[in-house]
């Protein structure tokens, strides 16, 4: 069988057929979640406007990778991938998050990438930008830059070098960013990832930030994996939107418990996620969750970049910034085997 690998998108049936006759790296392209969703995007009700005039972010938000060239972020490749994801089931994108290697980029590199995206025809109302940094002045500069460029939301990682800091210190950090961006009324989403940052946005801390700043504190991305914590956070305020970091939350998001998910593996599962969130497709959700599980135990950012590079037939998309490293041969083989197994069982 001749496989149409040169087309930007192919059908699910063709992915499965090609995966059945090809082995090795090419076989990973059998993942159906990478095909274009032929249905028009459908939004659920309840996407009311924020005070800043933007509609609330909802649904599947991919934590998009940052393609790299020898000179830093590759703006052209990022814009192409962003269009692909928004056309293929994602409701929004998180630029410059953990998957986007933001903390390995300089402030100027991050601002340059923001400017390139803002100057494109991508819909800024569907984009949130990671602006957290260890240095408060850097976080302020990034946050002001993002708001001046017109992005819908800021995703704020807490300061992450000093450990055992007080809650009052974290509240002061966030409050200074809120005040520095007050003229824009931009929505601020807290980014809870204690495994990497060493800092937890505790429930009392969030409650105090909501008391002080109201709807400026728009929501939370929770990468802790603690669903009890995430559900408790949804109860702090009717205006506070919570996005777990796993596709498994999407059916609960349809019911209104969560606002959606912000996920690294949505770079790979965008079609399945779109079907799950927009249409309540339980089978699509099972596939998305199974694909996500295939990435467990491997370095997540290099693994996602590797699979995206195979789908787009672009080896440059594998590039990562040290201290991250590209996957070794053994890890690649293990990952591809897991993903072929998911497809065979779908």
VOBALO-408631 format. One record per residue (C-alpha): y, z, x; residue in three letters. Coordinates in Angstrom, 3 decimals, m for minus. Example, Ala and Ser with C-alpha at 12.3 -4.5 7.8 and 13.67 -1.06 7.14 Angstrom:
REM VOBALO-408631
- y:z:x:aa
- m4.500:7.800:12.300:ALA .
- m1.060:7.140:13.670:SER .
END
This chain:
REM VOBALO-408631
- y:z:x:aa
- 0.000:0.000:0.000:UNK .
- 3.494:m0.810:1.236:UNK .
- 5.852:2.153:0.871:UNK .
- 9.518:1.562:0.170:UNK .
- 10.868:4.078:2.689:UNK .
- 14.126:2.168:3.213:UNK .
- 15.416:2.767:m0.297:UNK .
- 17.796:5.715:m0.626:UNK .
- 15.768:7.064:m3.535:UNK .
- 12.270:6.253:m4.720:UNK .
- 10.340:7.277:m7.791:UNK .
- 8.151:10.371:m7.986:UNK .
- 5.086:8.196:m8.505:UNK .
- 5.865:6.188:m5.380:UNK .
- 6.383:9.370:m3.348:UNK .
- 2.951:10.651:m4.383:UNK .
- 1.242:7.331:m3.719:UNK .
- 2.835:6.926:m0.310:UNK .
- 2.000:10.497:0.626:UNK .
- m1.636:9.830:m0.225:UNK .
- m1.941:6.921:2.220:UNK .
- 0.229:8.182:5.069:UNK .
- m0.307:11.152:7.344:UNK .
- 1.776:13.164:9.777:UNK .
- 5.561:13.306:9.536:UNK .
- 5.832:10.371:7.143:UNK .
- 3.594:12.125:4.667:UNK .
- 6.181:14.795:4.053:UNK .
- 8.154:12.222:2.135:UNK .
- 5.624:12.631:m0.649:UNK .
- 7.697:15.545:m1.873:UNK .
- 8.721:14.568:m5.355:UNK .
- 11.668:16.918:m5.409:UNK .
- 13.579:14.523:m3.197:UNK .
- 13.604:11.628:m5.649:UNK .
- 16.727:10.928:m7.644:UNK .
- 16.838:12.470:m11.090:UNK .
- 17.201:9.535:m13.455:UNK .
- 18.685:11.647:m16.200:UNK .
- 22.432:12.182:m16.423:UNK .
- 23.552:15.666:m15.416:UNK .
- 23.624:18.010:m18.384:UNK .
- 25.580:21.241:m18.252:UNK .
- 24.679:24.277:m20.291:UNK .
- 27.244:25.898:m22.505:UNK .
- 29.164:28.864:m21.179:UNK .
- 30.992:27.210:m18.291:UNK .
- 34.314:28.810:m19.131:UNK .
- 37.283:28.425:m16.827:UNK .
- 38.277:30.919:m14.178:UNK .
- 41.870:32.152:m13.966:UNK .
- 42.347:29.647:m11.107:UNK .
- 41.745:26.781:m13.534:UNK .
- 38.337:25.808:m12.143:UNK .
- 35.247:25.882:m14.294:UNK .
- 32.787:28.604:m13.383:UNK .
- 30.194:27.546:m10.874:UNK .
- 26.780:27.464:m12.514:UNK .
- 23.240:26.300:m11.906:UNK .
- 21.676:25.014:m8.705:UNK .
- 23.935:25.287:m5.686:UNK .
- 22.473:23.945:m2.457:UNK .
- 23.454:25.734:0.731:UNK .
- 23.958:22.389:2.415:UNK .
- 23.025:21.858:6.049:UNK .
- 25.718:20.885:8.555:UNK .
- 24.734:17.653:10.339:UNK .
- 25.715:17.663:13.999:UNK .
- 26.772:15.111:16.560:UNK .
- 27.366:15.629:20.243:UNK .
- 30.958:16.548:19.443:UNK .
- 30.263:19.094:16.683:UNK .
- 29.912:18.747:12.912:UNK .
- 29.171:15.186:11.790:UNK .
- 31.530:14.730:8.863:UNK .
- 30.242:11.333:7.754:UNK .
- 26.639:12.475:7.557:UNK .
- 27.628:15.642:5.707:UNK .
- 29.567:13.672:3.082:UNK .
- 26.583:11.381:2.560:UNK .
- 24.202:14.312:2.118:UNK .
- 26.620:16.058:m0.233:UNK .
- 26.788:13.023:m2.510:UNK .
- 22.993:12.771:m2.413:UNK .
- 22.525:16.377:m3.501:UNK .
- 25.119:16.260:m6.273:UNK .
- 23.551:13.034:m7.552:UNK .
- 20.042:14.483:m7.390:UNK .
- 20.122:17.642:m9.474:UNK .
- 22.517:20.069:m7.781:UNK .
- 25.368:21.463:m9.850:UNK .
- 27.329:22.538:m6.793:UNK .
- 27.254:23.000:m3.046:UNK .
- 27.867:25.870:m0.672:UNK .
- 29.459:24.517:2.487:UNK .
- 29.380:26.456:5.732:UNK .
- 26.908:29.126:4.738:UNK .
- 23.983:30.431:6.777:UNK .
- 22.103:27.146:6.334:UNK .
- 25.290:25.361:7.380:UNK .
- 25.293:27.344:10.670:UNK .
- 28.852:28.481:9.982:UNK .
- 28.743:31.500:12.284:UNK .
- 27.782:29.192:15.181:UNK .
- 30.867:27.013:14.631:UNK .
- 34.403:27.696:15.811:UNK .
- 37.205:28.362:13.333:UNK .
- 38.701:24.950:14.158:UNK .
- 35.350:23.213:13.588:UNK .
- 34.977:24.929:10.211:UNK .
- 38.528:24.057:9.165:UNK .
- 38.009:20.470:10.298:UNK .
- 34.882:20.127:8.209:UNK .
- 36.680:21.632:5.192:UNK .
- 39.503:19.119:5.613:UNK .
- 37.074:16.199:5.816:UNK .
- 35.364:17.276:2.593:UNK .
- 38.655:17.975:0.823:UNK .
- 39.902:14.533:1.803:UNK .
- 36.838:12.826:0.361:UNK .
- 36.035:12.068:m3.271:UNK .
- 33.652:15.000:m3.573:UNK .
- 34.504:17.227:m6.565:UNK .
- 36.060:20.354:m5.066:UNK .
- 35.570:22.227:m8.331:UNK .
- 31.831:22.126:m7.592:UNK .
- 32.131:23.462:m4.053:UNK .
- 32.305:26.934:m2.545:UNK .
- 32.989:27.453:1.145:UNK .
- 31.746:30.171:3.464:UNK .
- 34.796:31.842:5.023:UNK .
- 33.433:35.159:6.312:UNK .
- 33.733:36.059:9.989:UNK .
- 33.328:39.084:12.234:UNK .
- 37.064:39.050:13.000:UNK .
- 39.261:39.749:9.995:UNK .
- 41.981:37.405:11.259:UNK .
- 39.451:34.547:11.460:UNK .
- 38.224:35.267:7.929:UNK .
- 41.810:35.280:6.646:UNK .
- 42.595:31.989:8.403:UNK .
- 39.442:30.334:7.038:UNK .
- 39.979:31.695:3.536:UNK .
- 43.608:30.595:3.415:UNK .
- 42.612:27.188:4.740:UNK .
- 39.940:26.756:2.067:UNK .
- 42.277:27.775:m0.743:UNK .
- 45.091:25.536:0.495:UNK .
- 42.636:22.620:0.528:UNK .
- 41.757:23.354:m3.104:UNK .
- 38.137:24.512:m3.017:UNK .
- 36.742:26.254:m6.088:UNK .
- 35.460:29.375:m4.396:UNK .
- 35.108:31.343:m1.185:UNK .
- 31.780:32.845:m0.114:UNK .
- 32.528:35.955:1.900:UNK .
- 30.029:37.335:4.382:UNK .
- 30.998:40.897:5.382:UNK .
- 32.032:41.643:8.980:UNK .
- 28.715:41.705:10.769:UNK .
- 28.936:43.103:14.288:UNK .
- 29.632:46.822:13.919:UNK .
- 26.850:48.762:12.222:UNK .
- 27.006:51.912:10.104:UNK .
- 30.562:51.095:9.053:UNK .
- 31.983:52.919:6.053:UNK .
- 32.220:51.408:2.610:UNK .
- 35.958:51.997:2.708:UNK .
- 36.114:49.795:5.817:UNK .
- 34.311:46.929:4.111:UNK .
- 36.480:47.313:1.005:UNK .
- 39.592:47.151:3.209:UNK .
- 38.287:43.967:4.877:UNK .
- 37.670:42.222:1.563:UNK .
- 40.936:43.484:0.084:UNK .
- 42.992:42.010:2.915:UNK .
- 41.407:38.608:2.275:UNK .
- 42.079:38.918:m1.453:UNK .
- 45.721:39.742:m0.722:UNK .
- 46.090:36.971:1.880:UNK .
- 44.911:34.377:m0.653:UNK .
- 46.676:35.859:m3.700:UNK .
- 48.928:32.839:m4.197:UNK .
- 45.919:30.600:m4.837:UNK .
- 43.979:32.886:m7.202:UNK .
- 40.828:31.466:m5.610:UNK .
- 37.507:32.889:m6.770:UNK .
- 35.825:35.087:m4.163:UNK .
- 32.038:35.421:m4.098:UNK .
- 30.547:38.218:m2.007:UNK .
- 27.646:37.195:0.223:UNK .
- 25.002:39.908:0.466:UNK .
- 22.556:39.177:3.288:UNK .
- 21.859:42.538:4.951:UNK .
- 18.888:41.238:6.958:UNK .
- 21.288:39.120:9.019:UNK .
- 24.666:40.787:8.608:UNK .
- 23.469:44.378:8.846:UNK .
- 25.848:45.242:6.008:UNK .
- 25.050:45.644:2.305:UNK .
- 27.545:45.090:m0.466:UNK .
- 26.409:48.165:m2.371:UNK .
- 26.814:48.406:m6.134:UNK .
- 29.485:51.149:m5.880:UNK .
- 31.357:49.023:m3.339:UNK .
- 31.297:46.001:m5.647:UNK .
- 32.401:48.154:m8.571:UNK .
- 35.388:49.388:m6.566:UNK .
- 36.342:45.852:m5.544:UNK .
- 36.185:44.788:m9.185:UNK .
- 38.345:47.747:m10.171:UNK .
- 40.960:46.836:m7.570:UNK .
- 40.937:43.058:m7.814:UNK .
- 39.469:42.164:m11.190:UNK .
- 38.342:38.578:m11.673:UNK .
- 39.377:37.552:m8.157:UNK .
- 35.961:39.012:m7.241:UNK .
- 34.086:36.342:m9.143:UNK .
- 30.496:36.966:m8.152:UNK .
- 27.761:37.542:m5.620:UNK .
- 25.273:35.498:m3.669:UNK .
- 22.347:37.822:m3.046:UNK .
- 19.973:36.937:m0.223:UNK .
- 18.399:40.388:m0.056:UNK .
- 15.392:39.337:m2.159:UNK .
- 15.854:42.465:m4.274:UNK .
- 15.857:41.291:m7.897:UNK .
- 16.421:44.829:m9.194:UNK .
- 19.649:44.977:m7.177:UNK .
- 20.684:41.504:m8.359:UNK .
- 20.077:42.349:m12.015:UNK .
- 21.966:45.620:m11.649:UNK .
- 24.897:43.715:m10.149:UNK .
- 25.092:41.477:m13.228:UNK .
- 25.848:44.572:m15.308:UNK .
- 28.932:45.598:m13.327:UNK .
- 31.213:43.247:m15.255:UNK .
- 30.869:40.522:m17.862:UNK .
- 32.900:38.242:m15.598:UNK .
- 30.807:38.903:m12.471:UNK .
- 28.378:36.069:m11.718:UNK .
- 25.257:36.673:m9.625:UNK .
- 23.385:33.946:m7.737:UNK .
- 20.067:34.985:m6.158:UNK .
- 19.033:32.862:m3.180:UNK .
- 15.780:31.611:m4.678:UNK .
- 14.968:28.852:m7.123:UNK .
- 12.714:31.343:m8.927:UNK .
- 15.816:32.712:m10.693:UNK .
- 16.720:29.468:m12.474:UNK .
- 14.996:30.081:m15.802:UNK .
- 16.606:33.519:m15.964:UNK .
- 19.882:31.754:m15.249:UNK .
- 19.348:29.544:m18.293:UNK .
- 19.089:32.690:m20.386:UNK .
- 22.380:33.946:m18.988:UNK .
- 21.074:36.785:m16.815:UNK .
- 22.089:35.017:m13.600:UNK .
- 24.620:32.267:m13.015:UNK .
- 22.124:30.156:m11.064:UNK .
- 20.872:30.153:m7.483:UNK .
- 22.350:29.338:m4.096:UNK .
- 19.446:28.189:m1.992:UNK .
- 18.735:26.649:1.409:UNK .
- 15.625:24.920:0.114:UNK .
- 17.625:23.252:m2.672:UNK .
- 18.360:20.715:0.078:UNK .
- 14.717:19.745:m0.531:UNK .
- 14.101:20.761:m4.173:UNK .
- 17.268:19.467:m5.843:UNK .
- 15.561:17.265:m8.428:UNK .
- 13.087:19.954:m9.439:UNK .
- 15.858:22.534:m9.651:UNK .
- 17.966:20.253:m11.805:UNK .
- 15.107:19.779:m14.245:UNK .
- 14.386:23.496:m14.336:UNK .
- 17.972:24.626:m14.928:UNK .
- 19.231:21.820:m17.132:UNK .
- 16.116:21.190:m19.194:UNK .
- 14.002:24.349:m18.871:UNK .
- 11.187:22.418:m17.171:UNK .
- 8.734:25.153:m16.165:UNK .
- 6.473:22.756:m14.242:UNK .
- 9.430:21.582:m12.164:UNK .
- 10.337:25.190:m11.445:UNK .
- 6.791:25.933:m10.274:UNK .
- 6.973:22.976:m7.886:UNK .
- 10.349:24.098:m6.544:UNK .
- 9.106:27.633:m5.959:UNK .
- 5.911:26.374:m4.306:UNK .
- 7.939:24.157:m1.968:UNK .
- 10.178:27.095:m1.091:UNK .
- 7.136:29.220:m0.275:UNK .
- 5.956:26.537:2.134:UNK .
- 8.940:27.402:4.318:UNK .
- 8.029:31.092:4.582:UNK .
- 7.269:32.287:8.079:UNK .
- 9.011:29.388:9.827:UNK .
- 12.623:29.288:11.105:UNK .
- 14.336:28.323:7.873:UNK .
- 17.396:26.387:9.023:UNK .
- 15.570:24.200:11.578:UNK .
- 12.738:23.657:9.065:UNK .
- 15.056:22.535:6.272:UNK .
- 16.894:20.260:8.690:UNK .
- 13.600:18.781:9.867:UNK .
- 12.432:17.900:6.357:UNK .
- 15.843:16.519:5.388:UNK .
- 15.755:14.371:8.536:UNK .
- 12.359:12.934:7.546:UNK .
- 13.485:12.175:4.006:UNK .
- 16.610:10.376:5.198:UNK .
- 14.844:8.849:8.210:UNK .
- 17.569:10.156:10.468:UNK .
- 16.385:12.167:13.507:UNK .
- 19.953:13.296:14.191:UNK .
- 19.757:15.570:11.154:UNK .
- 17.307:17.795:13.063:UNK .
- 19.978:18.977:15.462:UNK .
- 20.800:22.683:15.448:UNK .
- 23.217:24.832:17.410:UNK .
- 21.817:27.348:19.916:UNK .
- 20.535:29.996:19.618:UNK .
- 18.636:28.102:16.891:UNK .
- 16.132:25.567:18.208:UNK .
- 14.379:22.568:16.702:UNK .
- 10.824:23.150:15.488:UNK .
- 8.001:22.819:17.974:UNK .
- 5.055:20.504:17.312:UNK .
- 2.730:23.247:16.076:UNK .
- 5.280:24.520:13.538:UNK .
- 6.004:20.990:12.340:UNK .
- 2.308:20.352:11.746:UNK .
- 1.923:23.623:9.844:UNK .
- 4.958:22.949:7.671:UNK .
- 3.887:19.400:6.860:UNK .
- 0.380:20.572:5.956:UNK .
- 1.799:23.168:3.562:UNK .
- 4.096:20.660:1.903:UNK .
- 1.321:18.088:1.472:UNK .
- m0.792:20.808:m0.145:UNK .
- 2.019:21.587:m2.587:UNK .
- 2.270:17.956:m3.581:UNK .
- m1.480:17.544:m3.955:UNK .
- m1.567:20.552:m6.276:UNK .
- 1.445:19.513:m8.365:UNK .
END
